[in-house]
Amino acid sequence: MKYAYVRARKASEVEEFRLKNKHDELFVDTVNSYGVSSGSSLMNLLAKISNGDELVIESFESACGSISELCSLLWTCADKGINLVSAEGIDTQKFNSEAKKLLKYLPRFEHSKQDEAKFKKMGRPQEYPDGFWDVYSKYRYGSIDDRNSEKAAAELNKLAKLADTEAPEIKVHTFYKLVREFER
């Protein structure tokens, strides 16, 4: 099976990735204005994916928030026999022969993240609650009746309770704000 994973701040990033990459199932983690996400979709994906499956990512910079996440992703894929493919041309099916390239890549990855941090906007980061992508896609593409934001906010709150998180209740105007920010 072919899976795809993307970390995105905006709906346009998800759509662009979806159009460029053919896949059977897409997993999305939404990130705040500092590029941080909970990574819950990636964890769910790695629990689901199995030997012989393929995982497509946009880039290692977009899929991982740190070098430790990058190494963890690479080793998990290698251990499970998953073919990890990125737009950068690195294919972990050839992990042994490509290992030297990956090791050379790590300093560039770290430098890229440091440069990115210099240009992040200051102020209160916009946090997307866990499950935002799932509720947003139902809201935007029609499986929540008439794009009803009250039902969407209620569904986000229900997911937070199921996940047993200490997240504050999402009000309708907060859901609108999240959608506007995500679609901007």
N, C-alpha and C positions, 0 to 999 in steps of 0.2 A: 504494500500500500504506500502511497506517496502522501506525506504530510508536509505542511508548510507552517512556519512560525515567523511571526513578525512582532516587534515591539513598536508601538506607534503612539504618537501624540495627537494625530489628526486622522479623521476619517479618510481624507484624500490619500494619506500614506498607505492605509490598508487597501484601498481600491487600486492604487497604482501597483502595489505588490501583487494583489489578486489577479490583475490583468496580465502581468508579466510572467507569472509562474503558474503552471498547471499543477493541480493537486487534488487529492481526494477529500482532504479535510484540512481546514485552516484553524490555527490557534493564534490568538491575539492577546498580548499583554499591553494594556494602556499605561503610558508613562506620564509623570508630572512634568512641569516646566524645567526641572533639573535633570530629566532623563532617568528618573528612578521609578521602578515598578515593583510590585510584589513578586512577580515571576510565577504566580500561581498557574497560569495557563501553560507555561513551559514545564512546570513540575507535573501537571496533569498529562501533558503530551509525552514526557519521558517515561511516565508510568504506563502509558497505553501502548507506546510503540514497541515493536519487537524485531527480532532477528530478520534481516533481509528487507526491512522497510527502508524507505528513503525519506530523509528530512531535508527540506529546502529552506534556506534562510537567505535574507537579502545580503547581509554582510555580517562578519563577526562583531564589528562595532555596534551594529544595531541589535544583534541577538543577545549580546552579553554586556552587562554593566561594569564588569571588572575583569582583571586577568584571571582571578580565581574562578569566576563564573565561566570564562572561556575554557580554562583547563578542565573544569568539571564537565562541561558540555562535551568536549572532545573525548575525554576518557569514558564518559557514560556511553557515548555513541560507539566507541571502539569496543568496549566491554560487551555491549548488547548486539554487536554486529549490524549496526545501523549505518547506512551510507549517508553521510552528512555532506550536502553540496551547497556551496555559496556562489554568489555572483562573481566573487573574486577569483574563481577558477580553482579553488581548493576542494578536492574531493577526498573524503576520508576513507573511501573504499581502498585507496592506495596509501593508507595511513603510514605504513612503514617507510615507503619511499618518499612520502610527502612530509614526514616528521621534521626533517631539517628545515624545510620551508616554513613550517609552523613555528618552530623555535626562533627562526629569524624574524618572523612576523610579530612576535610578542612585544618587543620594544617599540615597534611602530604603533601597535595597538595601544600601548600605555601612553605614548606621546600624543596620539590622537585624542584620547580621553582627557588628558590634561589640557590640551588646547581647547577642546570643546567646553570644558568647565569655565574657562576664562570668559566665554561669550554668553553664558547662560544669563537670562534676565534675572534681576534681583527682585525681591519681594516675596510675597506669600506664594508658595508653589500650589499649582492646581492639582489636586489629588483626584484620581479616578478611583471609585470604590471597586473592590473585587466584583467581578461579574458584569462590569459596566459594558464591555463589548457585547456580551450575549444579549443583555437587555436592549442596548442601543440598536443592535442589528434587528431585533424583533420589532422595535419601535419604528425604525426607519423603513424597513422593508415589509411591514404590514402584518405580522402575526399578532401584534398587540392592536386590538380593535381601534380603527380610525386614528391611529397614531395618538392614542390617549396617553398624555404625559402623567396623569394621575395614576393610571394603572402601571406605567413603567416605573415611576418612583416607588410605588408599593411593591413591585416585584424586586427592585434593588434592596429595599428594606427587608423583604422576606429572605433574600439571599444572604444578607448580612447576619440575620438571626440564625439561619441554618448553619452558617460558617462559624457562629458563636464568636463574632468579632465585637470589639468595643466601638465600632464605627457609629458616629452620630446619625440620627434619622435623616434620610434624604427627603427634603420637601420638594414640591412640584417646581417652585422657582429655582431651586438648586439643580434639579434635573435639567431644566431648560438651559441654565448657565453652563452645565457640563456639556450638553449637546452643542450649544453655540461654540464653546471653546474647542470642542473636538472637531467640529466641521469647519472651523476657521482656517 
